[in-house]
Structure formats: C-alpha cells, structure tokens
Amino acid sequence: MPVTSENRLRGLDDTDQAILESLAGGKGHSTSEIAAAIGLTPRATRTRLARMVGRGLVHEIGTGPQDPQRRYYRADRGPA
C-alpha cells in the first residue's frame, strides 16, 4: 500500500488529532506549548510527538533531544 497522507492519518486518536490541530497554524511549537494546549503532560506529549515524527506526520526542528529551542511543525505545513 502506498504511503499517502490518508494512510498516515489512520489510527490517530482524539489526542493525536488535537496535536495536529494545535500545529495547524504553521507556526512551530515546543513540546510544553503543545502539552498546555491539549491538556497532557510534556512527557506524554513528547512520546506522542516522537511517534508522529516517525510516521511522517510532524517535523521536528532542533539540534537534538535536549535542545530547548526545538519546535514541531505539521508535515504538510511549516519548515521541512
């Protein structure tokens, strides 16, 4: 099966959808900003973001896991 945006979106729960919605504006957000917007802890949010990065739904921009300036963007918007 080819990888399409529709296939990548399958299996997303309401929380994953909320993460994508919080990134809809195209402006990058930090883990803590996203966590505050969706009502999860930063750790739980980071776990979900890592999975979404792996699926190609979200881009992570930063120098590494400890980079305080790291930002997340929807894969269909923002910097790639």
C-alpha beads as a LAMMPS data file, in Angstrom:
LAMMPS data file: protein, C-alpha beads

80 atoms
79 bonds

1 atom types
1 bond types

-500.0 500.0 xlo xhi
-500.0 500.0 ylo yhi
-500.0 500.0 zlo zhi

Masses

1 110.0

Atoms # bond

1 1 1 0.000 0.000 0.000
2 1 1 1.496 3.389 -0.936
3 1 1 2.138 5.858 1.865
4 1 1 -0.327 8.696 1.454
5 1 1 -1.457 11.362 3.892
6 1 1 -4.743 9.468 4.274
7 1 1 -2.911 6.256 5.213
8 1 1 -0.683 8.110 7.687
9 1 1 -3.728 9.634 9.404
10 1 1 -5.359 6.269 10.033
11 1 1 -5.218 5.138 13.613
12 1 1 -4.938 8.592 15.157
13 1 1 -6.947 9.048 18.322
14 1 1 -8.543 12.276 19.519
15 1 1 -5.383 13.355 21.323
16 1 1 -3.220 12.881 18.228
17 1 1 -5.790 14.843 16.223
18 1 1 -5.627 17.610 18.862
19 1 1 -1.842 17.747 18.477
20 1 1 -2.183 18.157 14.706
21 1 1 -4.842 20.840 15.208
22 1 1 -2.560 22.735 17.611
23 1 1 0.089 22.783 14.862
24 1 1 -2.356 23.843 12.129
25 1 1 -1.257 27.493 12.052
26 1 1 2.124 26.624 10.586
27 1 1 3.978 28.215 13.492
28 1 1 6.316 25.837 15.279
29 1 1 5.532 24.962 18.884
30 1 1 7.575 23.485 21.703
31 1 1 6.584 20.300 23.499
32 1 1 5.412 22.263 26.538
33 1 1 3.320 24.644 24.404
34 1 1 1.604 21.723 22.707
35 1 1 1.116 19.943 26.049
36 1 1 -0.567 23.015 27.537
37 1 1 -2.844 23.363 24.503
38 1 1 -4.053 19.756 24.615
39 1 1 -4.044 19.134 28.381
40 1 1 -1.336 16.451 28.643
41 1 1 1.962 16.389 30.490
42 1 1 5.031 17.344 28.451
43 1 1 6.373 13.784 28.779
44 1 1 3.186 12.197 27.409
45 1 1 3.093 14.804 24.656
46 1 1 6.734 14.129 23.729
47 1 1 6.013 10.400 23.448
48 1 1 3.145 11.087 21.058
49 1 1 5.170 13.605 19.063
50 1 1 8.025 11.124 18.654
51 1 1 5.591 8.564 17.257
52 1 1 4.068 11.147 14.914
53 1 1 7.541 12.202 13.699
54 1 1 8.244 8.539 12.932
55 1 1 5.031 8.293 10.926
56 1 1 5.888 11.406 8.920
57 1 1 3.002 13.488 10.268
58 1 1 5.134 16.008 12.143
59 1 1 8.586 17.525 11.556
60 1 1 10.927 18.128 14.474
61 1 1 13.359 21.034 14.083
62 1 1 16.202 21.388 16.579
63 1 1 19.751 20.345 17.322
64 1 1 18.861 17.355 19.497
65 1 1 16.573 15.914 22.157
66 1 1 17.767 18.383 24.816
67 1 1 17.500 21.468 22.586
68 1 1 15.221 23.957 24.409
69 1 1 14.555 25.689 21.083
70 1 1 13.229 22.500 19.402
71 1 1 9.947 23.083 17.579
72 1 1 7.373 20.865 15.913
73 1 1 5.519 21.522 12.681
74 1 1 2.872 19.632 10.754
75 1 1 4.487 17.762 7.891
76 1 1 2.084 19.328 5.421
77 1 1 2.990 22.871 6.627
78 1 1 5.923 24.796 8.019
79 1 1 9.644 24.163 7.545
80 1 1 10.753 20.744 6.380

Bonds

1 1 1 2
2 1 2 3
3 1 3 4
4 1 4 5
5 1 5 6
6 1 6 7
7 1 7 8
8 1 8 9
9 1 9 10
10 1 10 11
11 1 11 12
12 1 12 13
13 1 13 14
14 1 14 15
15 1 15 16
16 1 16 17
17 1 17 18
18 1 18 19
19 1 19 20
20 1 20 21
21 1 21 22
22 1 22 23
23 1 23 24
24 1 24 25
25 1 25 26
26 1 26 27
27 1 27 28
28 1 28 29
29 1 29 30
30 1 30 31
31 1 31 32
32 1 32 33
33 1 33 34
34 1 34 35
35 1 35 36
36 1 36 37
37 1 37 38
38 1 38 39
39 1 39 40
40 1 40 41
41 1 41 42
42 1 42 43
43 1 43 44
44 1 44 45
45 1 45 46
46 1 46 47
47 1 47 48
48 1 48 49
49 1 49 50
50 1 50 51
51 1 51 52
52 1 52 53
53 1 53 54
54 1 54 55
55 1 55 56
56 1 56 57
57 1 57 58
58 1 58 59
59 1 59 60
60 1 60 61
61 1 61 62
62 1 62 63
63 1 63 64
64 1 64 65
65 1 65 66
66 1 66 67
67 1 67 68
68 1 68 69
69 1 69 70
70 1 70 71
71 1 71 72
72 1 72 73
73 1 73 74
74 1 74 75
75 1 75 76
76 1 76 77
77 1 77 78
78 1 78 79
79 1 79 80
